[in-house]
Structures are given as C-alpha cells and as structure tokens.
Amino acid sequence: MNFSKAKVLLILLLLTTFGVSAQITDTIKVSQFGVRSNSYLNASKGIRQALEKCKGKQNVVLQLPGGRIDLWPEDAVKKEIYISNSTESDTLSKVKNIGFFFDHLKNVTLDGNNTLVILHGKMVSFALFNCQNIQIKNIQFDYERPTMSELTITSVSPTAIKMKIHPDSRYFIENGKIGFYGEGWKSNSHHTISLDPQNDLMRYSSFELFLKAKAKTIQEENRTVLFEGDFTKANYKVGDVLSIRDTYRDNCGGFITLSKDIVLSNVKMHFMHGLGIVSQFAENITFSKVIVAPREDSGRVISSFADCFHFSGCKGKILVDGCKTSGSHDDPINVHGTHLKISEITADKKIKVQFMHHQTYGFEAFFAGDSISFVSPQTLKPIILGKLKSAKLIGKKEMELVLDGQISDKVNVGDVIENITWTPEVTISNSRFERTNTRGLLLTTRRKVLIENNIFYRTGMHAILIANDASSWFESGAVKDVTIRNNTFEECAYNSGTIINIAPENHELVSGYYVHRNIRIENNLFKIFEKPILSARSTDGLVFVNNTINPSDLLPASSGENSFTLTACNNVIIKKNHFNTSWKPKIATFKMTKKQVKTDIKDLNIK
C-alpha cells in the first residue's frame, strides 16, 4: 500500500498525539564487527567497537549472535575502577578489564540472544558508567577458569584423603605440595568452604591439613590426587566438595555506577570473581529473572566469589523479582550506604571525611545538594541533619565537604556522616536464595523495604540481617519501614545465629532512642530445627504476627532455648503465631519492661 507524504505526516501526528512513540529502533549486530558464534576467538575488539557505534543514537538494540563467544583482556576496555567492598587497600593497579563497556549511553538494549559469553582471565562482565535507560537481557556469562577451585572427596582414612579435582580447576603439584592457578593468576591463600551436596549445607572449612600433607596425582585422566598426612582430626566424608579461593578482592561480576533506569532481565551469571553485580550510586535498578548459579552441565557448585547482588549508595527503587542465587561464598544480596568518618573540621568550615573500611574507597560518596546526617558512631543516633554546598574527592580515601550553612557545634571530629539522599526503596520478591554459608539478605536503608514471596533455603547464617554500623564495615544506616511477609524460611541458620536478626552495632544504648523502627514480620512459614527464630536490638515497633512454625529434624537442636531474644526494644508485638512444635516458645528480654512487649506467649522472661 502506498501512502502519500501528507498521510504519513498525519499518521505520525496521531501517534504523537495519543502518546505512542514513533521512534524507529536501530539494530546493530555484533557480527558486523567480526564477532562469530563458536569461533573461540577473541571477540573483545568487536564488542568494544559495536558499543562505540551505539553512541549518539536515540534508540538502539545491540544484538549478539547466539551460541558461544569468548572475551580476553587483550583488546578489551581497560579502566581504573574503585568498587565498594571490593577494592583492596594497597598500591597494586585498580585497572579492570571490561567485557561490555557502556559509557554515557542512553536508550540501549543489549539483546544477548541467549549467547554464552566466556570470560578469560579476570574480567568484569559488563560495566555501565553514566548511562540511562539501559536493558541487558537474554545473556549468560561464565569464566573459562573460575577463580574458585573445586575438589570432591572420594575416599577418607586417618592417614590419607583422595580427591577428584574439577576439570575447570587448574592445579600443579611441586615437591609434594599442591597449588592452584588460572589464566594470569596463582592463588596465594586458600580460603575454604565445604559443601555437603546431599543436604545442601555449606560450612567454613580449612585447607591447612592438605597443604601440610604430601600430594601426588594418581590418575591423570580423571584428575585424582592423593593427600597423605595426618587426617585423624579431619571431619570430612566421601562426597563433600571443597571450594577454595584466594581472598584478595580485585574485581566484580558486573558494575553499574552513576546510571539511572537500568534493567537486567533473563541474565545468568555462572561465575563472578571478587564480588557480584555491584550497583554503586545508581538510581532505579531492576533485576528480573537474574540467575546466579553454575551452568547445569558444568558440574560446578560455586557461582560467586562473594556477594551476588550488591547495592552501595543507591537511590530510587531497587526491584529484585523472580531471581535465584545458588552457590555463593557470601551474601546473596546486600543493600547499604557508607558511613564516612570526620577527620578534620577546618577554620573555614570545611569538613574532611575518610573512608574507613579497607575494601571500600576511591569513589565519590557525596555530591553537591545531597542531604546528610551527622551520626554518633557509638550510639548510631543522628546528631543533626545538613545539606551539602559542595563535595569533592581529594584523595583515594578522603573527601572534602562544604555545608550549605553553618556547622553545628554539636558535630565533632570522630563522628560519621551518612548520605541520606542516596538511599533506595527496596522490593525483593518471588526469588529463591540457597547454597550459601553466610546470610541471605543484608538490608540497611531508611526508605520502604518489602520482602515477600521468597524462599530462603538453608542459608548458613541469618536469612535476613538488618545491621547498621560505624565501627566495622561502616555500612549505613537505620531502617524505618520494613515488611517481611509470605516468605518461606527453610532450615536456615545452621551455622550460627537466628533466622532473622535485627542487630545494629550501637555500642552505647541511649534511653528512649531506638536505631531501627517499624519492622513487620507476618504470614511467613518457618521450618526450623533450632528454637531461635528472631533476635532484635534497639528496635521500636517490631511486629511478629500470623507466622507458622513447623519442626524439622535436619540437624539436632543445640542448647538455645529462646525463640525470641529482645534487647532494648519498644512496642513489640508477638501474637497469633502457630507453633506446630513439641515445645512451647519462649521470649527473653534484656533492658526492657513488660509493658514494652505485647504477646500471647506465656513464657516471657524479663531481665
């Protein structure tokens, strides 16, 4: 059908009038830049050129070819990056190799076409700097040689242990001692976690006995190594899998910074080195059906060197929906800000602040116009609010701030500052978290938090931890509105602690002041083998109602008698919960009065 020019203009006018975008999508295929499926050649240059081609375009889809493509550091984008919780404090280079580098791009969709991207050496899968409205979808990332070595025990005796080393784990034996290496790296330490695959239990372990033993390869073809030594005190059994890594953090799985409106959908991260996907001072982040787990045909059990999804200093809305994490050496999700400590207040009213944790520094943590809160590090009580006129990084570990107004005489050197502008709303829903020796979710944000319809399956420690501190990790801040509902907590906290832990690190309690407030835990299912369920400190407005507690015989219970432990809390309601257990629940309170707890549990111990 032929249209006259006038008719075309009329159609465009009608589309615009009724709010329908007439913008044409520009499709760029990486095959135009020499990237070929299953060629096993370095595609870094082609990917870099294709992304550069996206600059200046209004609406573009970057399409991958499907199959497998390989990326090496050679010809990849190289950029110095300082990553929250994953930058070691030393003089070594902080330059990272980046697979997909999105730089000042807008309205770009990376359609992976289910391509498997194999990274070589230590590489960041993707990095977004100063971008807006970016979608990454239908793509898988993995390492040719993960920086995690995996060994399965095949026989155990007091004098010898035999293990089969995974084909992806490169090793050497020199003078009877085993070591691990990869593409451009060699392990200098051997942080070890064991997995009981039959029960999906991960525990801290040690490789010390194996390092002391004499190692020798006895079957080259199936990579079986015999360790001869003193194993009388070893607590291993056939089938256990040991996962071993160097603890040095110098990378991350993906990086999103100073960017807005970012969506990851149907993305699979099969291994991430250093830390997981880190969103740092970014706004409006959505993860939909993002899977962190080993490839099903890989035979591996570990997918992440540390955390899976890490949000540091973000704002707007964070949505994690329909996701799954399995096989991480640290927490599946961590959402936090950063407390910086005041080191100097100058005569001209400038404030110098310092990054305090050795793995978090080197990036701007404040910006002109931001609202801030001065906080006492001992009590975590806000001292006074303020607004910034200017902020600049004056060293890798120091920033200079100028207030929009006078500095209160209540503020002193040694106090800390939280950026309260960069604090996000968080929704975590319809997701599953499993196979981790540590916690499930760490959450510290003052804006609304909703955790619903998730499954927490055998997390080694707390399924949910709400902290806030200014003395260890310096991860801020206080929560004000948290709802935890319709979740399943199945046999969590087998390594230590309670299933849900509200644990601000306020070393000095202030009468009448509570760090956290308005936390509601309702309509959840708990399957437990230990009696401790919830512990809370310095919380006002804590509600635990209409939850169902079912027994489990996964492990024998320890000596913990109290289902609820409360310290210096107020306005606590624990009612209408259904305990289908042979024992009756108990509540223990410390530094509280009976009036501060409303409960239908008869065994209430006020101390």
BELZI-V542651 format. One record per residue. N is the residue number from 0. PHI is phi in whole degrees, 0 to 359 (none if undefined). PSI is psi in whole degrees, -180 to 180 (NA if undefined). D_FIRST is the distance of its C-alpha to the first C-alpha in whole Angstrom. Layout:
n: {N N}
phi: {PHI PHI}
psi: {PSI PSI}
d_first: {D_FIRST D_FIRST}
This chain:
n: {0 1 2 3 4 5 6 7 8 9 10 11 12 13 14 15 16 17 18 19 20 21 22 23 24 25 26 27 28 29 30 31 32 33 34 35 36 37 38 39 40 41 42 43 44 45 46 47 48 49 50 51 52 53 54 55 56 57 58 59 60 61 62 63 64 65 66 67 68 69 70 71 72 73 74 75 76 77 78 79 80 81 82 83 84 85 86 87 88 89 90 91 92 93 94 95 96 97 98 99 100 101 102 103 104 105 106 107 108 109 110 111 112 113 114 115 116 117 118 119 120 121 122 123 124 125 126 127 128 129 130 131 132 133 134 135 136 137 138 139 140 141 142 143 144 145 146 147 148 149 150 151 152 153 154 155 156 157 158 159 160 161 162 163 164 165 166 167 168 169 170 171 172 173 174 175 176 177 178 179 180 181 182 183 184 185 186 187 188 189 190 191 192 193 194 195 196 197 198 199 200 201 202 203 204 205 206 207 208 209 210 211 212 213 214 215 216 217 218 219 220 221 222 223 224 225 226 227 228 229 230 231 232 233 234 235 236 237 238 239 240 241 242 243 244 245 246 247 248 249 250 251 252 253 254 255 256 257 258 259 260 261 262 263 264 265 266 267 268 269 270 271 272 273 274 275 276 277 278 279 280 281 282 283 284 285 286 287 288 289 290 291 292 293 294 295 296 297 298 299 300 301 302 303 304 305 306 307 308 309 310 311 312 313 314 315 316 317 318 319 320 321 322 323 324 325 326 327 328 329 330 331 332 333 334 335 336 337 338 339 340 341 342 343 344 345 346 347 348 349 350 351 352 353 354 355 356 357 358 359 360 361 362 363 364 365 366 367 368 369 370 371 372 373 374 375 376 377 378 379 380 381 382 383 384 385 386 387 388 389 390 391 392 393 394 395 396 397 398 399 400 401 402 403 404 405 406 407 408 409 410 411 412 413 414 415 416 417 418 419 420 421 422 423 424 425 426 427 428 429 430 431 432 433 434 435 436 437 438 439 440 441 442 443 444 445 446 447 448 449 450 451 452 453 454 455 456 457 458 459 460 461 462 463 464 465 466 467 468 469 470 471 472 473 474 475 476 477 478 479 480 481 482 483 484 485 486 487 488 489 490 491 492 493 494 495 496 497 498 499 500 501 502 503 504 505 506 507 508 509 510 511 512 513 514 515 516 517 518 519 520 521 522 523 524 525 526 527 528 529 530 531 532 533 534 535 536 537 538 539 540 541 542 543 544 545 546 547 548 549 550 551 552 553 554 555 556 557 558 559 560 561 562 563 564 565 566 567 568 569 570 571 572 573 574 575 576 577 578 579 580 581 582 583 584 585 586 587 588 589 590 591 592 593 594 595 596 597 598 599 600 601 602 603 604 605 606}
phi: {none 264 246 286 300 295 294 298 298 295 298 297 296 295 299 292 300 268 77 261 288 259 293 273 279 262 257 245 260 293 297 295 248 88 277 237 295 55 272 62 259 290 262 301 295 296 296 298 294 296 290 296 293 286 296 86 275 272 202 225 248 262 248 269 274 85 69 239 231 242 236 247 303 300 76 278 293 241 211 286 227 249 248 306 66 209 230 289 273 204 263 291 300 255 283 251 264 244 289 242 252 262 237 52 256 219 59 240 245 265 261 286 55 61 291 265 262 259 265 242 71 259 223 276 302 212 220 242 240 53 246 216 56 247 237 243 215 56 214 234 236 209 256 298 229 303 279 247 260 234 227 251 283 249 203 223 215 297 245 202 228 252 224 256 267 301 303 278 258 278 217 219 236 226 54 79 243 268 216 234 214 213 277 88 209 218 290 254 217 222 295 234 230 257 240 268 295 293 250 55 244 249 222 297 222 211 255 300 297 285 290 279 282 267 250 208 282 248 218 298 292 248 56 264 240 258 251 251 180 266 244 295 259 284 243 243 221 300 103 299 246 262 247 230 213 283 280 292 262 220 192 204 289 212 220 233 219 51 233 221 60 248 233 248 223 52 249 240 253 272 201 226 255 90 203 273 281 255 256 232 50 234 231 63 242 238 247 240 54 266 248 248 194 297 302 299 265 274 76 271 241 248 245 217 299 214 296 264 241 236 242 238 64 266 215 77 240 255 236 241 223 65 260 212 233 210 92 246 276 207 288 303 222 224 238 199 254 226 280 253 268 288 256 198 239 276 296 270 70 270 246 256 234 237 290 250 272 290 250 228 184 91 231 288 253 219 221 304 93 291 272 228 232 278 228 283 291 280 255 61 271 300 267 195 266 203 224 265 276 205 206 211 278 250 187 298 238 215 235 247 243 235 283 274 130 280 274 294 287 281 268 226 302 104 289 242 234 250 275 267 290 269 225 260 281 226 233 236 217 54 238 232 234 213 47 219 277 252 274 267 240 245 224 217 211 281 269 298 235 231 238 214 60 253 243 254 250 51 289 296 244 303 293 225 235 248 250 105 207 223 214 236 277 58 264 264 211 278 261 231 201 234 239 238 216 57 257 246 249 250 53 270 64 281 273 186 86 264 289 241 230 254 223 295 265 270 282 235 275 249 302 86 248 233 294 252 205 59 244 242 240 213 58 258 251 247 249 228 248 253 285 297 244 224 232 212 225 50 233 247 86 248 238 230 223 57 261 248 241 249 277 220 246 305 223 292 287 271 272 297 257 266 283 228 236 239 232 53 254 214 54 262 236 232 213 57 263 250 263 266 242 281 245 263 290 232 241 243 239 227 57 220 250 297 292 274 230 248 207 257 278 284 272 244 253 266 239}
psi: {132 135 138 163 -38 -40 -40 -45 -38 -43 -44 -38 -43 -41 -42 -41 -41 16 20 125 130 10 133 133 132 123 127 124 131 -18 -24 -18 23 7 123 141 140 30 -22 21 162 115 7 -44 -44 -41 -43 -45 -38 -41 -34 -33 -22 -18 136 -10 152 -32 105 142 123 119 130 165 -7 177 -142 137 153 138 130 159 -34 127 0 161 136 129 138 123 136 116 128 133 12 35 109 146 87 -173 4 156 139 19 129 152 126 127 -59 110 110 112 112 46 154 138 52 134 124 108 108 -16 33 29 139 115 118 122 143 142 -156 114 147 126 -52 150 134 120 123 50 162 138 62 134 131 122 157 54 151 141 140 167 139 -43 95 150 15 127 139 132 134 128 128 -20 150 133 169 -21 -5 144 133 136 146 125 133 142 -26 -6 106 137 166 156 124 121 38 7 138 148 165 143 170 -154 92 16 161 137 132 -9 171 62 126 135 137 147 128 95 -25 -37 1 49 125 134 151 140 -162 146 8 -43 -34 -33 -30 -24 168 126 143 141 128 -18 101 -43 -34 19 46 129 135 129 120 123 -161 105 25 -27 5 143 63 158 160 133 -21 144 125 129 130 135 158 136 -6 124 115 27 -180 166 -47 157 127 117 144 37 162 143 65 133 127 124 137 51 135 122 107 -22 141 135 139 -61 176 -142 115 120 117 114 58 161 130 86 129 126 113 121 46 124 126 103 153 153 139 -30 9 -25 3 162 -15 134 -19 131 -35 -127 162 -58 119 122 115 117 39 169 -179 -138 130 125 123 111 133 30 169 137 136 119 54 147 1 -159 136 -44 136 123 122 167 -168 124 126 140 137 121 -21 139 110 169 -29 20 24 146 129 132 153 143 138 -30 141 -11 6 108 173 3 160 124 -5 154 156 134 -11 144 140 162 126 132 141 124 -25 -40 -16 20 130 138 -50 154 162 174 144 133 -37 160 134 147 119 2 169 -26 17 140 152 124 143 124 151 80 -176 153 127 144 -3 -15 135 159 136 -22 166 163 134 137 107 -8 -44 71 130 156 146 131 124 115 153 36 165 134 121 172 65 141 -11 -142 175 -69 136 125 122 95 142 -11 178 135 131 123 108 149 35 162 122 107 108 50 138 -36 -149 135 -37 129 125 110 -112 117 159 36 -14 -83 -16 38 118 163 -149 147 151 -14 95 129 127 106 151 34 162 125 105 108 49 170 38 -17 -42 155 -174 170 -44 128 121 103 69 143 60 109 -15 125 137 123 126 -6 136 132 -51 158 159 66 120 124 110 147 36 158 123 125 114 149 -16 153 -36 127 -50 133 144 145 138 54 133 122 63 121 128 97 151 34 153 131 115 150 158 150 26 -47 155 143 149 -160 -1 123 -24 129 -29 129 119 132 120 46 169 150 55 133 120 99 160 36 151 106 105 48 164 -11 159 141 153 148 130 129 150 135 43 165 165 -29 -18 -2 127 121 155 8 128 -34 88 116 109 122 NA}
d_first: {0 4 7 10 13 15 12 12 16 16 14 17 19 19 19 22 24 24 25 22 22 19 21 20 22 24 25 28 30 33 33 32 36 37 38 38 38 42 43 46 46 46 43 44 43 39 39 41 38 35 36 37 34 33 35 33 30 28 27 28 28 31 30 33 33 35 39 42 42 45 46 50 51 51 48 47 47 51 52 55 54 57 56 57 60 59 61 64 67 68 67 65 61 59 56 53 51 48 45 42 43 40 42 40 37 35 32 32 31 33 32 35 33 36 38 42 43 47 49 52 55 55 51 49 46 44 45 43 45 43 40 38 35 36 35 36 35 36 38 42 45 48 51 52 56 56 59 60 63 63 66 67 70 71 75 78 82 84 84 81 77 75 71 68 66 62 60 58 61 63 67 70 74 76 80 79 77 73 71 67 64 61 58 60 63 66 67 70 70 70 68 68 67 68 65 67 63 65 65 63 65 65 68 70 72 74 73 77 79 76 77 81 81 81 77 77 74 75 72 69 67 66 67 70 73 76 78 81 83 85 82 85 83 79 77 75 74 72 68 68 66 67 64 66 64 66 65 64 61 59 55 53 50 47 48 46 48 47 43 41 39 39 38 39 38 38 41 44 47 49 52 52 55 57 55 52 49 51 49 51 51 47 45 43 43 41 42 41 42 43 46 49 51 52 49 50 51 53 56 57 58 57 54 55 58 58 56 53 51 53 52 54 54 51 49 47 46 46 45 46 44 44 46 49 52 54 57 57 61 60 58 55 54 56 55 57 58 61 64 66 69 71 73 74 74 75 77 74 72 70 69 69 68 68 66 68 67 67 63 62 62 60 57 57 58 58 56 56 56 56 59 61 64 68 69 73 72 75 74 70 71 69 71 69 65 64 61 61 61 60 60 60 61 64 65 63 65 66 64 65 64 65 65 64 67 70 71 73 77 76 74 76 76 75 72 69 66 62 59 58 55 53 54 51 50 50 48 49 48 47 49 52 54 57 59 60 64 64 62 58 57 59 58 59 57 58 55 53 53 52 53 52 51 52 54 57 59 62 62 65 66 65 61 61 63 63 65 65 68 69 72 70 66 66 63 62 62 63 61 60 58 58 57 57 56 55 56 58 60 62 65 64 67 69 70 71 71 69 66 65 67 67 69 69 71 73 77 78 78 78 79 76 73 71 68 66 65 63 62 61 61 60 59 59 61 64 65 68 71 73 74 72 69 69 71 70 72 72 69 69 67 67 66 66 65 64 64 65 67 67 70 69 72 70 73 76 76 78 81 78 79 77 74 73 75 75 76 76 73 73 71 71 70 70 70 69 68 68 71 71 73 77 78 78 76 78 77 79 79 80 81 80 82 81 79 76 75 74 74 75 76 80 81 81 83 83 85}
